[in-house]
Amino acid sequence: MSGRLLACDSHRRTLIADGWEIGAATSGASSDADPTNVSWSRARVPGTVAASLRDSGQWSFESAPRQFDAEQWWYRVRFAAEPKAREERVILGLDGLATFAQVRLNGETLVDSTNMFLQHRCDVGALLRSENELLIRFSPLDAFLNVRRPRPRWRTPMVRHQQLRWVRTSLLGRTPGWSPPAAPVGPWRPVWLEHQRWVEIGEHRLQAQVVGDSGRLALSCAVSAFQGVALKGARLIVARGGRRIESKLALQDHPGLVHGELELPNVDLWWPHTHGEPSLYRVSLILDLEDSAGHEQRVEADLGSVGFRTLRLDRESGRFALSVNGRHVFCRGAAWTPLDCVSLQATSTEYREAIERVRHAGMNMLRVAGPLVYESDEFLDCCDSAGILLWQDFMFANMDYPAEDAAFASSVQAEARQLLSRLQGRPALAVLCGNSEGAQQAAMSGAARECWAPPLFEVELAALASELSPGVPYCPSSTHGGAFPFQPNEGPTSYYGVGAYFKPLTDARRSEVRFASECLAFANVPEDETLALLSPGLALRCHHARWKERVPRDLGAGWDFDDVRDHYLERLFRVDPMQLRYADHDRYLRLGRVTSGEVMAATFAEWRRSASTCGGALVWFLGDLWPGAGWGVIDSTGLPKAAYYYIKRVLQPLTVFVSDEDCNGLVIHIVNEAATATRVRLEVQLFRLSTRVGAPAVKAILLDAASTTQIRATDLYDGFLDLSYSYRFGPPSYDVLHAALRHEHEHEHASLAEAFHFPQGLPNSIGLDVGLTANASAVGDAWRLNIQSKGFAQSVHVDTPGFVPDDQYFHMSPNSTRTLMLRPRTSPALKAPQGTVHALNAASPCFIAIAS
């Protein structure tokens, strides 16, 4: 199948996934043409060389490094096949070969591939036998890189070998500053055999539009009936729930083409999940045929699901703001990373679970970035159905690509057309981007200004995007616009002022960020059970060689992202990280986890203010690529880190946060992204040493639809209070402010959202006891955890190995209760949760009691 064609009921596809073997040619191999002197072992297909060797115990991250690009690798499989029947074609599909690959079937060469991202389709009906051998040779990439070629106009420190710019392959495993040493080599996408009967469905265009209150779906599809078969008619069917609409399509004989459109009155629009329901419609193509015996045949082709929505990207006056269905959307999320960076594979269940974590975090956009790989259709389906917007880079990053080379340009054209064909009609697709940081790298490297905007990205890919994805905004580079491409107040940028550039938190406002296509990269410390994977049996310390090996860094820089985290740890908690590291390493880790979370939450809150210039921000990364303190807010095992929980609270469609406006006092911001107005009750309570300071201030508020409401905290009180502690006439009148958003009805006390403010900065002291207690009770396969605190509890952390809490790293006001759910990481749970609940300001944790 190709493009959006998922299945055809007259076709029979069989995955060639079992029985594969892998072998590396030894240094004494006599010929590159045949697999001589190869020792064979079992292989995983689809997958990579590294994944197969990992499966067989021949390689791991902990073993000696292996240069997968330096060796010649062979894959072979023997399979039985039915002979080609009359009125039938047999197609061998190869959905991705990394990277220099030659494919032979029964001794005949079918494919010589030089592009990891290209799909290949071969008619093999004449070559098939009852027993067949498929042989794939992967030539060493290093041999290609070692051939002298023209130098680039600028260099990127991301990679060690600048000649990678000539190769259409992923930079994963080839960027030693941040990706594991597991360069993808092998058949990383499925290999299959398909018997196609009666008809071939070729290139097609599928476009969903919104016209007034109606949806309009247009289809143009190449259809080739086999010899002796006649195409008599075609219909397009769209269905959702019990609603089904059908439209007859026109036939055009030369060339074979069916085309037409269908209109859906009162169409249900597709929304990002933060703003509404992501409504989808299933699309089918029905072909009416007559075979050589004069029998009528009906063929149904599944074209997947489409959604109807409008997109508008506002780029006036330096803005970069997306609107969906006429409503502004603050785009927030992260750069997606493969769930297994070694095999590059994931099951449908794994994709669904990962995207569900994205939804729960309040994220509504994911970016598939240029240094990585194009994702599978299963991933795209999950984004469509979950209401997650997609920022899709073409797989180019940082380098000076040789677009003037004819062979390179032809390969890129084919790659881009295949990608755009897969993306057509997908409502999640929100932004197409030519490259990752290409313009920025050229500018930062001192290249001439004309190098900042290569025609490949400014013209050629832009034209393809306009042709094949009309209506989807296109941006030439992830950093684009302004006097220099990484200028934060013009267009999209990689914003690392707060973060790698060590700027104060106020820089997120001063820089007037318009859209952070990537931001907030920290070496985020995972939980202890994941750290144990780095060095089993050892008490790992952050200066250990294996820890430092996995901390992201820019090659050539004299610092790494541990240093970035430590910089903010010192400023937030007013302690010396180095001294804390050797005096109390466990507390150092706790403060480190909380630090990146506090910084991320504060920055997102800044950008979500109604007065902010920011249209969106994407954290770099969503998930770690291997166990360690990586950029991800979720670790490589799928366990959320502290930063995930912090940003989860501030990214919700209904949320509250506090900003300190210095001499202008505190401002409470309430975001309501719903399409309808809602009534809430705001309660603000001050505490000093866990004792209430006065009565709570209460205000009933009608939140307008799709609005951010600002309330000056001083307006809630009769007299003046120095809530921002700007005037400093003596000690502050309180040390903790708690703002809670509740239902309008006073008898409903559960918080819809809450925020805290500390006039003298985050507390950094430890008390003997804050009065924490915790008990758990079974609720089906999960457990309900009730936590109570007598005093103020800071950054409450739940340590229950084998279970994942739906929230943690939250503050608790004095004499409060918090209820959350613990879900087992394996289903069903093997035992009740055992563990502790810890507050950052408490000397010791409390143990979880299990209710009988």
C-alpha positions in Angstrom: 0.0 0.0 0.0 1.1 3.6 -0.4 0.0 7.0 0.9 -3.3 6.7 2.9 -4.2 3.3 1.5 -4.3 1.1 4.5 -5.9 -2.1 3.1 -7.7 -3.4 0.1 -10.0 -6.4 0.4 -8.9 -7.9 -2.9 -5.3 -7.9 -1.8 -3.5 -10.3 0.5 -0.5 -8.9 2.4 1.9 -11.1 4.3 4.6 -9.6 6.5 8.0 -11.2 6.1 9.0 -11.0 9.7 10.0 -14.5 10.8 13.1 -16.5 10.0 15.5 -13.7 9.3 19.2 -14.1 9.9 21.9 -11.5 10.3 25.7 -11.6 9.8 28.6 -9.3 9.6 31.2 -9.8 6.8 34.5 -10.5 8.4 37.7 -8.6 7.5 38.7 -11.6 5.4 35.6 -11.7 3.2 36.6 -12.3 -0.3 33.9 -10.4 -2.1 31.4 -7.7 -1.4 29.0 -9.4 -3.8 28.3 -12.5 -1.8 27.9 -13.2 2.0 31.2 -15.2 2.4 32.8 -15.7 5.8 29.6 -14.7 7.5 28.5 -16.2 10.8 24.7 -16.1 10.9 22.4 -15.4 13.9 18.7 -14.7 14.4 17.6 -11.2 13.4 14.7 -9.0 14.2 12.8 -7.5 11.2 11.7 -4.8 11.2 14.5 -3.5 13.3 18.2 -2.7 13.2 21.5 -4.5 13.5 21.9 -3.1 17.1 18.4 -4.4 18.0 19.2 -7.9 16.7 22.5 -8.1 18.5 20.9 -6.8 21.7 18.2 -9.5 21.4 20.9 -12.2 21.1 23.1 -10.8 23.9 25.9 -9.8 21.6 25.7 -6.1 22.3 24.2 -3.6 24.8 24.8 0.0 25.9 26.9 -1.4 28.7 29.2 -3.4 26.4 32.2 -2.2 24.5 31.2 0.4 21.8 30.6 -1.1 18.3 30.8 0.9 15.1 27.8 -0.3 13.2 28.6 2.1 10.3 32.0 0.6 9.9 30.9 -3.0 9.0 29.1 -4.7 6.1 26.0 -6.4 7.3 23.9 -9.1 5.6 20.3 -10.1 6.2 18.7 -13.1 4.7 15.4 -15.0 4.9 13.9 -18.0 3.2 10.2 -18.0 2.7 7.5 -20.0 0.8 5.2 -18.2 -1.6 2.1 -19.0 -3.6 2.5 -18.7 -7.3 1.1 -15.6 -9.0 -2.5 -16.3 -10.1 -4.3 -15.0 -13.2 -5.5 -11.3 -12.8 -2.9 -10.8 -10.1 0.3 -9.1 -9.4 2.8 -9.8 -6.6 4.6 -6.9 -5.0 7.5 -7.0 -2.6 7.4 -4.0 -0.3 10.4 -2.7 1.6 9.3 0.3 3.8 12.7 1.4 4.9 16.3 0.3 4.5 19.1 2.0 6.5 21.1 3.1 4.6 23.2 1.8 1.6 21.4 -1.4 0.7 21.2 -3.8 -2.1 18.2 -6.2 -2.2 18.3 -9.5 -4.1 15.5 -12.0 -4.6 16.5 -15.5 -5.8 19.8 -14.0 -7.1 18.2 -11.1 -9.0 19.0 -7.6 -7.9 15.8 -5.6 -7.2 16.9 -2.4 -5.4 20.0 -0.4 -4.8 18.9 2.1 -2.1 20.8 5.1 -0.8 18.1 6.7 1.3 16.9 5.4 4.6 13.6 7.2 4.3 12.4 5.8 1.0 9.9 3.0 0.5 10.4 0.6 -2.3 7.8 -1.5 -4.3 9.0 -4.3 -6.6 6.8 -6.4 -8.9 8.3 -9.9 -8.3 5.6 -12.1 -9.8 8.0 -13.4 -12.4 10.8 -14.1 -9.9 8.8 -16.0 -7.2 9.2 -19.7 -6.6 7.7 -22.0 -4.1 10.8 -21.5 -2.0 12.6 -18.2 -2.1 15.6 -16.4 -0.7 15.7 -12.7 0.0 19.1 -11.3 0.6 19.9 -7.7 1.7 23.4 -6.3 1.9 24.1 -3.1 3.9 27.3 -1.5 2.9 29.4 0.4 5.5 28.5 4.0 5.7 32.0 4.9 6.9 33.4 3.8 3.5 31.2 6.4 1.8 32.1 9.1 4.4 35.8 8.6 3.9 35.6 9.5 0.2 36.7 13.1 -0.4 33.9 15.4 -1.5 33.4 19.2 -1.6 33.6 20.8 1.8 30.4 22.4 3.3 30.1 26.1 3.5 29.7 25.8 7.3 30.4 23.1 9.8 28.1 21.8 12.6 29.5 20.6 15.9 26.6 18.2 16.3 28.3 15.5 14.2 31.8 14.2 14.0 31.8 13.7 10.3 30.6 16.6 8.1 30.2 14.3 5.1 27.0 13.0 6.7 25.3 15.9 4.8 25.5 13.8 1.7 23.6 10.9 3.1 19.9 10.6 3.6 19.9 8.9 6.9 19.1 9.7 10.6 21.6 11.5 12.8 20.5 9.2 15.7 23.5 7.3 16.9 25.8 9.6 15.0 25.6 12.6 17.4 27.8 11.6 20.3 26.8 14.6 22.4 23.2 13.4 22.9 22.3 10.2 21.2 23.3 6.7 22.2 26.0 4.9 20.1 23.5 2.7 18.2 23.5 4.1 14.6 20.5 2.6 12.7 21.6 0.0 10.1 19.2 -2.6 8.7 15.6 -3.1 7.5 14.1 -0.7 10.0 10.6 -0.7 8.5 8.5 -3.7 7.5 9.2 -6.1 4.6 6.1 -7.7 3.1 4.7 -9.6 0.1 1.4 -8.6 -1.3 -0.8 -10.5 -3.8 -2.8 -7.8 -5.6 -5.9 -9.1 -7.4 -7.9 -7.4 -10.2 -6.7 -3.8 -9.6 -3.8 -1.7 -8.4 -4.6 1.5 -6.5 -1.7 3.9 -7.0 -0.9 7.5 -6.2 -3.8 9.4 -4.7 -4.7 12.8 -3.3 -7.0 13.1 -0.4 -8.0 16.6 0.8 -10.3 17.5 3.6 -11.6 21.1 3.8 -14.1 23.1 5.8 -16.5 25.3 3.8 -18.9 27.1 6.0 -20.7 24.5 8.2 -19.8 21.7 5.8 -16.9 19.4 5.3 -15.7 18.7 1.8 -13.6 15.7 1.0 -11.9 15.5 -2.5 -10.3 12.4 -3.8 -8.2 11.9 -6.9 -6.8 8.4 -7.3 -4.9 6.4 -9.9 -6.6 3.1 -10.5 -5.1 0.5 -12.9 -7.3 -2.5 -13.6 -5.3 -5.6 -14.6 -5.6 -7.2 -18.0 -9.0 -8.7 -18.6 -10.6 -6.6 -15.8 -12.8 -3.6 -16.4 -13.4 -0.7 -14.0 -17.2 0.0 -14.2 -17.6 2.5 -11.3 -16.3 4.1 -8.2 -17.8 5.5 -5.0 -16.4 7.5 -2.0 -17.9 6.7 1.4 -17.4 8.7 4.6 -18.7 7.4 7.9 -18.7 8.5 11.5 -20.8 6.8 14.2 -24.1 5.9 12.6 -23.8 8.6 9.9 -22.8 7.5 6.4 -22.5 9.6 3.2 -21.7 8.2 -0.2 -20.8 10.0 -3.4 -20.2 8.7 -6.9 -16.8 9.4 -8.5 -16.0 10.2 -12.1 -13.9 7.7 -14.2 -11.2 8.9 -16.5 -9.7 6.1 -18.7 -6.4 7.6 -19.9 -4.7 7.6 -17.6 -6.8 5.4 -15.3 -8.1 7.9 -12.7 -11.1 8.2 -10.4 -11.9 11.6 -8.9 -14.6 13.6 -7.3 -15.7 15.1 -4.0 -18.2 14.6 -1.2 -19.9 17.1 1.0 -20.8 16.6 4.7 -23.4 19.1 6.0 -23.0 20.2 9.6 -19.7 18.5 9.9 -18.2 17.6 13.3 -14.9 19.5 13.4 -11.6 18.1 14.6 -10.1 19.9 17.5 -6.9 19.6 19.6 -8.0 17.8 22.7 -7.4 20.9 24.9 -10.0 22.8 22.9 -12.7 20.2 22.0 -13.2 16.7 20.5 -10.9 15.4 17.8 -13.7 14.2 15.5 -12.7 11.7 12.8 -14.4 10.2 9.8 -13.6 6.9 8.2 -13.0 7.0 4.4 -13.5 4.1 2.0 -13.2 3.8 -1.8 -15.5 1.3 -3.5 -14.5 0.0 -6.9 -17.0 -1.8 -9.1 -15.3 -4.2 -11.5 -16.0 -6.8 -14.1 -13.6 -9.7 -14.4 -12.6 -11.7 -17.5 -15.5 -14.2 -16.9 -18.0 -11.4 -16.9 -18.6 -11.5 -13.2 -19.2 -8.4 -11.2 -16.6 -7.8 -8.5 -16.6 -5.3 -5.7 -13.4 -4.0 -4.1 -13.3 -1.9 -1.0 -10.2 0.1 -0.1 -9.7 1.5 3.4 -8.2 5.1 3.2 -8.1 5.5 6.9 -9.5 8.4 8.9 -9.7 12.1 8.1 -10.6 15.1 10.1 -12.1 18.5 9.1 -10.5 21.6 10.6 -9.1 24.9 9.4 -5.6 26.1 10.2 -4.2 29.6 10.1 -0.7 30.6 11.0 -0.3 34.3 11.9 3.1 35.5 10.9 2.4 39.3 10.9 4.9 41.5 12.6 7.1 38.7 13.7 4.3 36.6 15.3 4.1 32.8 15.0 0.6 31.9 16.3 -1.6 29.1 15.2 -5.4 29.1 15.1 -7.5 26.0 14.7 -11.1 26.5 13.5 -10.8 30.2 14.1 -9.6 29.9 17.7 -6.1 30.7 18.9 -4.3 27.7 20.3 -1.4 28.0 22.6 0.7 25.1 21.3 2.6 23.3 24.0 4.3 19.9 24.1 7.6 18.4 23.3 9.9 17.0 20.7 8.9 13.4 20.1 11.6 10.7 20.5 11.4 7.1 19.3 10.1 4.9 22.1 13.0 2.5 21.4 15.9 4.4 19.8 17.7 1.1 19.1 15.1 -0.9 17.1 13.1 2.2 16.1 10.0 0.0 16.7 7.0 0.3 18.9 3.7 -1.6 19.2 0.3 0.0 18.7 -0.3 -0.3 22.4 3.0 1.3 23.3 2.2 4.3 21.0 -1.3 4.7 22.6 0.1 4.6 26.1 2.8 7.2 25.2 0.3 9.5 23.5 -2.0 9.1 26.5 0.8 10.4 28.7 1.1 13.4 26.4 -2.6 14.1 26.7 -2.6 13.8 30.5 0.2 16.3 30.6 -2.0 18.9 28.9 0.3 18.9 25.9 -1.4 19.4 22.5 1.5 19.4 20.1 4.4 17.1 19.3 7.3 17.9 17.0 9.0 15.1 15.0 12.4 16.8 14.6 14.9 16.7 11.8 17.7 14.8 13.5 15.5 11.8 14.1 13.3 9.6 11.9 9.9 9.9 10.3 7.4 8.1 12.5 5.0 5.2 11.6 1.4 5.4 10.6 0.5 4.0 14.0 2.0 7.1 15.6 0.2 9.4 13.2 -3.1 7.6 13.9 -2.6 8.1 17.6 -2.1 11.8 17.1 -5.2 12.1 15.0 -7.4 10.2 17.4 -6.0 11.8 20.6 -6.2 15.4 19.3 -2.4 16.0 19.3 -1.2 18.6 16.8 1.9 17.6 14.8 4.8 19.8 13.9 6.6 17.7 11.2 10.2 18.4 10.2 11.6 17.0 7.0 14.7 15.0 8.1 17.3 17.6 7.8 19.3 19.2 10.6 22.0 21.8 11.0 24.1 20.8 8.0 24.9 22.3 4.6 23.1 19.9 2.3 24.3 19.4 -1.3 21.0 20.2 -3.0 22.8 21.1 -6.2 23.8 17.4 -6.7 21.3 15.8 -9.1 21.2 12.4 -7.4 20.8 13.9 -4.0 18.0 16.3 -5.1 16.1 13.5 -6.9 16.2 11.3 -3.8 15.0 14.2 -1.6 12.1 14.8 -4.0 11.0 11.2 -3.8 11.4 11.1 0.0 9.3 14.3 0.5 6.5 13.1 -1.9 6.2 9.8 0.0 6.0 11.5 3.3 3.5 14.1 2.2 1.4 11.3 0.6 1.3 9.6 4.0 0.3 12.8 5.8 -2.5 14.0 3.5 -5.9 14.3 5.1 -4.5 14.0 8.6 -6.0 16.6 10.8 -3.2 16.5 13.4 -0.7 17.9 10.8 -0.4 21.5 11.8 3.1 22.7 10.7 5.5 21.4 8.0 9.1 22.5 8.6 12.0 22.2 6.1 14.7 21.5 8.6 15.8 21.6 12.2 18.1 24.6 13.0 19.6 24.8 9.6 19.3 28.5 9.3 20.6 29.0 12.9 23.6 26.8 12.4 24.6 28.6 9.2 24.3 32.0 10.9 26.1 30.9 14.1 28.9 29.4 12.1 29.7 32.7 10.3 28.4 31.6 6.9 27.3 34.4 4.5 23.8 35.6 4.8 22.7 34.0 1.6 23.6 30.6 3.1 20.9 31.1 5.8 18.1 30.5 3.3 19.0 27.6 0.9 16.5 27.1 -2.0 16.0 23.5 -1.0 14.1 24.7 2.1 12.8 28.1 1.0 11.6 27.1 -2.4 11.6 23.4 -3.3 10.2 21.8 -0.2 7.9 24.7 0.2 6.5 24.1 -3.3 6.0 20.4 -2.6 4.3 21.1 0.7 1.9 23.6 -1.0 1.1 21.1 -3.8 0.6 18.0 -1.6 -0.5 19.5 1.7 -2.5 22.6 0.8 -3.7 24.6 3.7 -0.9 23.3 6.1 1.5 26.1 7.1 5.1 25.6 6.0 8.2 27.0 7.7 11.6 26.7 6.0 13.5 26.1 9.3 12.6 25.5 13.0 14.5 28.8 13.6 13.3 31.4 11.1 12.8 35.1 10.8 14.3 38.3 12.3 17.6 39.9 11.8 19.2 36.6 12.7 17.4 33.2 12.5 17.4 32.5 16.3 16.1 35.9 17.3 13.4 34.9 19.8 11.1 37.9 19.2 10.7 37.1 15.5 9.2 33.8 14.3 10.0 30.4 15.7 13.3 29.9 17.6 15.3 27.4 19.6 14.9 29.3 22.9 17.5 28.4 25.5 17.8 31.8 27.3 16.3 30.1 30.3 18.4 26.9 30.2 21.6 26.5 28.3 22.4 30.2 28.2 22.0 30.5 32.0 19.7 33.5 31.8 17.4 34.4 34.8 13.8 33.3 34.7 12.8 36.8 33.8 14.4 36.4 30.4 11.4 34.3 29.2 9.5 37.6 29.3 12.2 40.0 28.3 13.1 38.0 25.2 9.5 38.3 23.9 9.6 34.7 22.6 7.1 34.3 19.7 7.3 30.5 19.4 9.8 28.1 21.0 10.1 25.3 18.5 12.4 23.8 21.1 13.3 24.9 24.6 14.0 24.1 28.3 16.6 21.4 27.8 17.9 20.1 31.1 19.6 17.0 32.3 16.5 15.9 34.0 17.2 13.4 36.8 15.0 10.2 36.6 13.7 8.3 39.6 16.0 6.0 41.5 14.6 2.8 40.0 15.7 4.0 36.5 19.1 5.3 37.8 19.7 1.7 39.1 19.7 0.6 35.4 22.9 2.6 34.8 25.0 0.6 37.1 23.2 -2.3 38.7 24.4 -3.1 42.2 26.3 0.1 42.6 25.3 3.4 44.4 25.7 5.5 41.3 27.0 9.1 41.8 26.5 11.9 39.3 30.2 12.2 38.6 30.4 8.5 37.6 31.7 8.0 34.1 28.6 6.2 33.0 26.4 9.0 34.3 28.5 11.6 32.5 28.5 9.6 29.3 24.8 9.9 29.1 24.4 13.6 30.1 23.7 15.6 26.9 26.3 18.1 25.8 27.3 20.2 22.8 30.4 18.8 21.3 33.3 21.1 22.0 31.6 23.0 24.8 33.2 23.1 28.2 29.9 22.4 30.0 27.1 19.9 29.9 23.4 20.0 30.8 24.2 18.8 34.4 25.9 22.2 34.7 22.7 23.9 33.4 20.6 22.2 36.0 23.0 22.9 38.8 23.1 26.6 37.8 19.4 26.9 38.5 19.5 24.7 41.5 21.9 27.1 43.1 19.7 30.1 42.3 16.4 28.6 43.2 17.4 27.0 46.5 20.4 29.2 47.4 22.7 26.2 48.1 26.1 25.3 46.5 25.4 22.2 44.3 29.0 20.9 44.5 29.1 21.1 48.2 25.6 19.5 48.5 26.7 16.8 46.0 29.4 15.4 48.3 27.7 16.2 51.6 24.2 14.8 50.8 24.0 13.2 47.4 20.5 12.0 47.8 19.2 15.4 48.6 21.2 16.8 45.7 19.3 14.4 43.4 15.9 15.4 45.0 16.7 19.1 44.6 17.9 18.5 41.0 14.7 16.7 40.0 12.6 19.6 41.5 14.8 22.3 40.0 14.1 21.6 36.3 10.4 21.1 37.1 10.2 24.4 38.9 12.0 26.2 36.0 9.9 24.6 33.3 6.6 25.3 35.1 7.6 29.0 35.8 8.6 29.5 32.2 5.4 28.0 30.7 3.3 30.0 33.2 5.1 33.1 31.9 4.3 32.2 28.3 0.6 31.4 29.1 -0.2 34.9 30.4 -2.7 36.9 28.4 -0.1 39.6 27.9 2.5 37.2 26.6 3.8 37.4 23.0 4.3 33.6 22.9 2.2 31.4 20.6 3.7 28.1 21.8 6.6 26.2 23.2 7.9 22.6 22.8 10.3 21.0 25.3 13.4 19.3 24.0 12.7 16.2 24.5 9.6 14.3 25.5 11.4 11.0 26.3 15.0 10.0 27.0 16.8 7.8 24.5 18.6 5.7 27.1 18.7 5.4 30.9 20.3 8.5 32.5 19.8 12.2 33.2 18.7 13.0 29.6 16.7 15.9 28.1 13.4 13.9 28.4 10.6 14.7 30.8 9.8 11.0 30.6 12.6 8.5 31.1 13.6 5.8 28.6 11.5 3.2 30.5 8.4 5.3 30.1 8.4 6.6 33.7 7.5 10.3 34.1 10.2 12.4 35.7 9.5 15.3 38.2 9.5 17.9 35.3 6.6 16.0 33.7 4.4 16.5 36.8 5.4 20.2 37.1 4.5 21.1 33.6 1.4 18.9 33.6 -0.3 21.3 36.1 0.5 24.5 34.2 -0.4 23.1 30.8 -4.0 22.0 31.6 -6.9 23.6 29.7 -8.2 25.0 33.0 -5.4 26.1 35.3 -4.2 28.8 37.7 -0.8 30.3 38.3 0.7 33.3 40.1 3.1 35.9 38.7 5.2 38.3 40.8 5.0 41.7 39.2 7.4 43.3 41.7 6.1 46.7 42.8 2.8 46.0 40.9 2.1 43.2 43.3 1.0 39.6 42.6 -1.3 38.7 39.7 -3.3 35.5 39.7 -3.9 34.2 36.2 -6.8 31.7 35.4 -6.8 30.0 32.0 -10.0 28.6 30.5 -9.6 27.1 27.0 -13.0 25.6 26.9 -15.5 26.8 24.2 -18.0 27.7 26.9 -17.9 30.0 29.9 -17.7 28.5 33.3 -18.2 29.7 36.9 -15.5 29.0 39.5 -14.6 30.0 43.0 -11.1 31.4 43.7 -9.8 30.9 47.2 -6.5 32.5 48.4 -5.1 31.6 51.8 -1.9 32.9 53.4 0.2 30.8 55.8 3.1 31.6 58.1 4.9 28.6 59.7 1.9 26.4 58.7 -0.5 28.7 60.5 -3.3 30.5 58.7 -2.8 34.3 58.3 -6.3 35.7 58.4 -9.4 34.2 56.7 -9.2 33.0 53.1 -10.0 35.5 50.4 -12.8 34.2 48.2 -14.1 35.4 44.9 -16.7 34.0 42.6 -15.7 34.4 38.9 -17.3 33.8 35.6 -14.5 32.7 33.2 -15.3 33.6 29.7 -14.8 31.0 27.0 -11.3 30.7 25.6 -10.0 33.3 27.9 -7.2 34.1 30.4 -8.5 36.1 33.4 -6.1 38.2 35.5 -6.8 39.2 39.1 -4.6 41.4 41.2 -4.2 39.6 44.5 -4.4 42.9 46.4 -8.0 43.4 45.1 -9.0 40.4 47.2 -8.2 42.1 50.5 -9.7 45.3 52.1 -6.3 46.7 53.2 -2.9 46.8 51.6 -0.7 43.7 51.9 2.8 43.6 50.5 2.1 40.2 48.9 5.0 40.5 46.5 7.3 41.6 49.3 8.6 44.5 47.3 8.5 47.2 49.9 10.1 45.2 52.7 8.9 47.1 55.7 10.0 44.4 58.1 9.7 40.7 57.6 7.1 39.3 55.2 3.6 38.8 56.6 3.4 35.3 55.2 5.7 32.6 53.8 3.3 30.6 51.7 0.4 31.7 49.5 -2.0 29.0 48.3 -4.4 29.9 45.4 -7.1 27.2 44.7 -9.6 27.1 41.9 -12.8 25.3 43.0 -16.3 24.6 41.7 -18.7 27.5 42.2 -20.8 25.5 44.7 -19.3 25.9 48.2 -20.0 22.4 49.2 -17.6 21.1 46.5 -14.2 21.5 48.0 -12.1 19.6 45.5 -9.5 21.8 43.7 -9.8 22.2 39.9 -6.4 23.6 39.9 -4.0 25.2 42.5 -0.9 27.3 42.7 1.6 28.4 45.3 3.7 31.4 45.8 6.7 32.0 48.2 7.6 35.7 48.8 11.2 34.9 49.7 11.7 32.2 47.1 11.4 28.5 47.3 11.9 27.1 50.8 15.2 25.3 51.2 15.1 24.2 54.9 14.3 20.8 56.3 12.0 20.3 59.3 11.8 17.3 61.5 8.2 16.5 60.6 5.5 18.1 58.5 2.9 15.6 59.6 2.6 13.5 56.5 0.5 10.3 56.5 -0.5 8.1 53.6 -2.8 5.1 53.1 -3.7 3.1 50.0 -6.8 1.1 49.1 -7.5 -1.1 46.1 -9.7 0.2 43.3 -9.9 -2.5 40.6 -6.4 -3.0 39.2 -5.3 0.4 40.6 -4.8 1.8 44.1 -6.2 5.0 45.6 -3.6 6.9 47.7 -4.7 9.4 50.2 -2.1 11.7 51.6 -2.7 14.1 54.5 -0.3 16.8 55.7 -0.6 18.8 59.0 2.0 21.3 57.9 3.1 22.8 54.6 4.6 19.9 52.5 6.9 20.8 49.7 7.3 18.9 46.4 5.6 15.7 47.7 7.2 12.7 46.1 5.7 9.2 46.0 8.2 6.3 45.9 6.3 3.1 45.0 8.5 0.9 42.7 6.4 -0.9 40.1 3.6 1.8 40.3 3.1 5.1 38.5 1.2 7.9 40.3 -1.0 10.1 38.3 0.4 13.1 40.1 3.3 13.9 42.4 5.9 16.6 43.1 3.1 18.9 44.3 2.9 21.2 47.3 0.4 20.7 50.0 -1.0 23.5 52.1 -1.3 22.9 55.9 -4.1 20.6 57.1 -4.9 19.4 53.6 -5.6 16.1 51.9 -4.6 15.0 48.4 -5.9 11.9 46.7 -4.2 10.3 43.7 -4.2 7.0 41.8 -1.4 4.5 41.7 -1.4 2.3 38.6 0.8 -0.8 38.1 3.5 -0.6 35.4 2.7 -4.3 34.6 -0.9 -5.4 34.4 -2.2 -6.9 36.6 -0.1 -5.7 39.6 1.8 -8.5 41.3 1.3 -7.0 44.8 0.1 -4.0 46.7 2.2 -0.9 46.5 5.0 -0.7 49.0 6.9 2.5 49.5 7.0 5.9 51.0 5.8 9.5 50.6 8.4 12.2 51.0 8.3 16.0 51.3 11.3 18.0 50.3 11.1 20.0 53.5 10.8 16.9 55.7 13.7 15.1 57.3 12.2 11.6 56.8 9.4 10.0 54.7 6.2 8.4 55.8 5.4 4.8 54.9 2.3 4.0 53.0 -0.2 2.0 55.0 -2.4 -0.5 53.1 -6.1 -0.4 54.0 -7.5 -3.8 54.9 
